[in-house]
Amino acid sequence: MRAHRLLLLTACLPTLAAQGTDPGQDILMEFSVSHSNCGYSHDPVVEKALHAAIRIEPPLAPKKTSVAILEMRNDSSKTVTAYLLTSARTRGGKTDRYDAEGVDFVQDMALRMRYTPKSDLSSLAILPSGTFRKEFWSGRFPGRFEVYPCLVVFEDGTYLGPRELMRRVVRDRQSRARTLGRLIAELEAARGAGDPKATLTRRAEHFARLEKSGPQMEEVTEGTGVRIISSVDPIAPDLKEAASHLSGAAAADRAALANDISTFRRQQEFLVARSKIFPPERAVK
């Protein structure tokens, strides 16, 4: 999922706690919603599943720099694989700013599969009774911050929160799966060429020129008949990286590309399997 950070959400990469995960290995991809479908209102069902709170370190003091730490706890019986939070800032008794941000661990896991094939989703997601902690914001706090979960997505595909937000999570996963499909097609074509390295290098250069001219768009028709127009993820960097690993010896390069294709296909299948919208949860178990 592509990163779209809002003004208040420029903190460092999140870290995981209480699950034995090395924070240095995590690449957490964020998405933001500038006009939240949650209506900036509390949903007790969602908040019962995922408890969120802000803690200031050091305690809030006028004219001093502090760090806001976001702490969440999964109080449901299911593993949380994505979430969206709404944040509000209050000054002088008046709320004057709203933002939203979240993390999709499924996309993170698909990315990690390329480099650590034996990883599993539980190493990133928030397990039942598990906690998640990250730096949320730093600086001088002009007022009071409040955060509350707006959408919680579970490992089995069910969710709590607005259906439109869940659609967005699924659309982003499907978009990445389509990008992987285009990438696989290019690698397969290069593998079948007389000189795989030269062919892949030329294609990487072609897409680099194409993508430099501006965002490429695609139109997708969903099962409901709704047509969605969205930007296409670039593939030139992945093609260039794959080409850089080739030696120029055709037989060895075909074997290397076969491994790359297999890895990207596993990523694609992982995303496709988790790109369905199931009925929402009605209560937290």
Phi and psi in degrees as a GROMACS rama.xvg file:
@    title "Ramachandran Plot"
@    xaxis  label "Phi"
@    yaxis  label "Psi"
@TYPE xy
-71.6287  145.04  ARG-2
-86.0239  123.376  ALA-3
-128.862  92.9194  HIS-4
-89.5131  136.942  ARG-5
-89.0384  170.327  LEU-6
-54.3988  -42.8974  LEU-7
-83.6219  -5.4868  LEU-8
-112.669  51.7772  LEU-9
-107.287  30.7034  THR-10
-71.838  170.07  ALA-11
-71.3174  173.373  CYS-12
-57.5101  144.08  LEU-13
-64.1758  158.003  PRO-14
-124.248  153.671  THR-15
-102.467  148.606  LEU-16
-136.149  157.034  ALA-17
64.503  16.514  ALA-18
-130.968  8.76017  GLN-19
68.9309  29.0145  GLY-20
-101.652  137.579  THR-21
-75.6644  113.33  ASP-22
-58.3149  -27.7151  PRO-23
-68.8702  -14.2409  GLY-24
-95.0923  -3.17334  GLN-25
-93.542  132.681  ASP-26
-121.574  97.5871  ILE-27
-99.0158  119.666  LEU-28
-94.9419  127.969  MET-29
-105.383  150.909  GLU-30
-132.994  151.309  PHE-31
-130.677  153.899  SER-32
-125.612  112.916  VAL-33
-75.971  -26.9471  SER-34
-125.295  86.756  HIS-35
-66.0978  134.172  SER-36
-71.0371  -7.55995  ASN-37
-76.445  -11.7117  CYS-38
68.673  16.881  GLY-39
53.7119  39.9441  TYR-40
-126.073  154.852  SER-41
-75.1361  141.742  HIS-42
-120.483  103.861  ASP-43
-60.5614  -29.2376  PRO-44
-67.8992  -45.1213  VAL-45
-64.7465  -43.8795  VAL-46
-68.8401  -23.0754  GLU-47
-71.7396  -30.6671  LYS-48
-80.332  -39.5122  ALA-49
-130.999  108.216  LEU-50
-86.0679  130.873  HIS-51
-130.141  142.09  ALA-52
-151.821  153.498  ALA-53
-107.708  132.256  ILE-54
-121.898  132.749  ARG-55
-94.6813  129.961  ILE-56
-126.299  122.365  GLU-57
-68.5206  172.27  PRO-58
-50.7456  144.499  PRO-59
-50.7214  128.082  LEU-60
-140.688  138.239  ALA-61
-57.9187  137.376  PRO-62
62.6707  23.0865  LYS-63
-122.923  147.612  LYS-64
-79.189  130.569  THR-65
-131.418  170.016  SER-66
-121.186  129.697  VAL-67
-92.0527  121.645  ALA-68
-104.053  123.876  ILE-69
-87.7392  125.837  LEU-70
-123.704  129.394  GLU-71
-128.293  151.245  MET-72
-136.024  130.192  ARG-73
-83.121  105.757  ASN-74
-95.7748  7.90526  ASP-75
-93.0995  178.093  SER-76
-96.5302  6.34791  SER-77
-119.091  156.37  LYS-78
-76.7345  131.342  THR-79
-88.1491  123.238  VAL-80
-108.615  -8.0607  THR-81
-162.874  152.457  ALA-82
-151.349  158.481  TYR-83
-133.304  132.079  LEU-84
-114.075  145.121  LEU-85
-103.708  137.459  THR-86
-122.63  147.035  SER-87
-134.291  141.21  ALA-88
-114.798  129.62  ARG-89
-117.084  129.89  THR-90
-131.674  130.414  ARG-91
60.1915  32.0756  GLY-92
80.0424  5.15357  GLY-93
-124.222  131.818  LYS-94
-82.082  118.215  THR-95
-119.367  3.67071  ASP-96
-154.5  135.577  ARG-97
-126.226  143.361  TYR-98
-143.374  170.264  ASP-99
-145.478  143.506  ALA-100
-156.488  157.629  GLU-101
-161.281  -177.868  GLY-102
-138.662  136.891  VAL-103
-111.971  104.165  ASP-104
-68.2232  -23.255  PHE-105
-64.7158  -43.8591  VAL-106
-65.2618  -38.732  GLN-107
-61.0333  -42.1946  ASP-108
-66.5689  -40.7666  MET-109
-60.3653  -40.4643  ALA-110
-65.8547  -42.0881  LEU-111
-67.1217  -30.349  ARG-112
-58.7592  -25.2752  MET-113
-68.2566  -31.7925  ARG-114
-108.944  -27.7331  TYR-115
-133.203  80.9536  THR-116
-55.8709  -27.2305  PRO-117
-86.5567  1.02607  LYS-118
-68.4834  156.307  SER-119
-132.349  163.43  ASP-120
-60.7631  -30.7758  LEU-121
-64.5769  -20.061  SER-122
-75.0932  -14.352  SER-123
-113.603  -41.1138  LEU-124
-68.6195  169.34  ALA-125
-94.1236  107.65  ILE-126
-71.7341  161.442  LEU-127
-54.0703  130.847  PRO-128
70.5002  1.74284  SER-129
-80.4486  163.973  GLY-130
-122.944  159.183  THR-131
-139.059  131.92  PHE-132
-136.423  135.065  ARG-133
-153.272  156.279  LYS-134
-72.5811  126.484  GLU-135
-98.2098  -41.7787  PHE-136
-166.572  154.536  TRP-137
-139.294  152.688  SER-138
138.37  -162.132  GLY-139
-89.6712  127.145  ARG-140
-90.5502  113.631  PHE-141
-81.3588  -2.20226  PRO-142
-169.343  -148.951  GLY-143
-112.46  134.444  ARG-144
-102.162  142.594  PHE-145
-134.336  136.684  GLU-146
-127.123  144.472  VAL-147
-150.861  140.04  TYR-148
-67.5268  140.56  PRO-149
-111.643  -32.9389  CYS-150
-142.643  135.027  LEU-151
-129.488  126.318  VAL-152
-112.767  134.568  VAL-153
-104.066  164.348  PHE-154
-61.9111  -30.0531  GLU-155
-83.2779  4.75036  ASP-156
94.2922  -11.5015  GLY-157
-78.3609  169.105  THR-158
-156.461  166.684  TYR-159
-126.599  129.355  LEU-160
127.314  -174.487  GLY-161
-63.9286  136.62  PRO-162
-63.2761  -35.3494  ARG-163
-63.4543  -36.469  GLU-164
-68.4025  -37.4511  LEU-165
-64.4772  -37.7697  MET-166
-58.6138  -39.8618  ARG-167
-64.7324  -41.7797  ARG-168
-59.5364  -45.9898  VAL-169
-66.4549  -41.2598  VAL-170
-61.003  -39.6784  ARG-171
-67.1255  -37.635  ASP-172
-66.2135  -42.6763  ARG-173
-64.6404  -37.6129  GLN-174
-62.8567  -43.4272  SER-175
-65.5408  -36.8239  ARG-176
-64.4571  -38.0267  ALA-177
-66.5847  -38.7373  ARG-178
-61.8156  -42.4153  THR-179
-63.0715  -34.2437  LEU-180
-63.1115  -42.1438  GLY-181
-65.7244  -39.0997  ARG-182
-63.8476  -44.3984  LEU-183
-60.9446  -41.8265  ILE-184
-61.3447  -40.9303  ALA-185
-66.5427  -41.3969  GLU-186
-66.6208  -38.5144  LEU-187
-65.8384  -39.6198  GLU-188
-64.2812  -42.4949  ALA-189
-65.5708  -37.7952  ALA-190
-63.0047  -31.424  ARG-191
-87.1142  -2.50584  GLY-192
-83.3948  163.653  ALA-193
-66.7731  -35.086  GLY-194
-126.477  89.1589  ASP-195
-56.8221  -41.563  PRO-196
-65.9473  -47.3518  LYS-197
-64.3465  -40.7201  ALA-198
-63.1645  -46.0177  THR-199
-68.2846  -35.8066  LEU-200
-64.02  -43.9287  THR-201
-62.081  -41.2722  ARG-202
-67.8409  -37.6275  ARG-203
-62.4646  -42.7928  ALA-204
-65.645  -38.1354  GLU-205
-61.6619  -48.2938  HIS-206
-69.2246  -31.4103  PHE-207
-62.9376  -43.3894  ALA-208
-65.0106  -41.7206  ARG-209
-64.677  -44.7543  LEU-210
-73.8564  -25.1091  GLU-211
-69.3137  -25.9721  LYS-212
-72.3264  -14.8976  SER-213
142.668  168.513  GLY-214
-59.304  136.646  PRO-215
-92.2102  141  GLN-216
-114.444  154.737  MET-217
-139.214  151.678  GLU-218
-114.687  125.835  GLU-219
-122.728  134.391  VAL-220
-101.158  120.242  THR-221
-79.5205  169.97  GLU-222
-59.7885  -26.3215  GLY-223
-81.3369  -2.53319  THR-224
92.5511  -2.01533  GLY-225
-77.7406  131.276  VAL-226
-96.5562  128.687  ARG-227
-116.669  128.67  ILE-228
-107.611  123.471  ILE-229
-142.44  164.112  SER-230
-76.8214  152.192  SER-231
-98.3047  130.607  VAL-232
-63.8672  138.788  ASP-233
-67.7028  146.657  PRO-234
-118.578  -7.12836  ILE-235
-56.1404  -44.0645  ALA-236
-60.8473  -40.0297  PRO-237
-68.3275  -39.303  ASP-238
-65.2162  -41.6727  LEU-239
-63.3375  -41.5354  LYS-240
-64.4561  -43.8172  GLU-241
-62.0921  -41.2502  ALA-242
-65.7191  -35.2417  ALA-243
-65.8001  -21.4876  SER-244
-88.2136  -6.10841  HIS-245
-86.5492  149.325  LEU-246
-94.5377  -19.8367  SER-247
101.336  -11.9924  GLY-248
-87.367  115.396  ALA-249
-54.3954  -48.0283  ALA-250
-62.9538  -46.1455  ALA-251
-66.2947  -37.9683  ALA-252
-66.885  -36.6535  ASP-253
-65.1256  -38.3068  ARG-254
-66.5277  -41.8008  ALA-255
-64.1467  -41.6354  ALA-256
-66.8865  -34.191  LEU-257
-60.6717  -40.5101  ALA-258
-65.3675  -43.0996  ASN-259
-61.6907  -44.1294  ASP-260
-61.3253  -42.586  ILE-261
-61.7241  -41.8917  SER-262
-65.4149  -47.5604  THR-263
-64.665  -33.3262  PHE-264
-68.5955  -37.0305  ARG-265
-63.2595  -41.5978  ARG-266
-59.5054  -46.6394  GLN-267
-62.0341  -45.9643  GLN-268
-63.6598  -37.2652  GLU-269
-61.3562  -44.1777  PHE-270
-69.886  -43.9709  LEU-271
-60.609  -40.7456  VAL-272
-64.3865  -21.381  ALA-273
-113.923  27.5208  ARG-274
-117.414  38.193  SER-275
-119.397  146.941  LYS-276
-98.9663  117.497  ILE-277
-97.7463  165.808  PHE-278
-58.1699  145.104  PRO-279
-68.5151  154.9  PRO-280
-68.851  144.071  GLU-281
-99.0765  -23.3952  ARG-282
-154.931  155.337  ALA-283
-86.6524  128.517  VAL-284
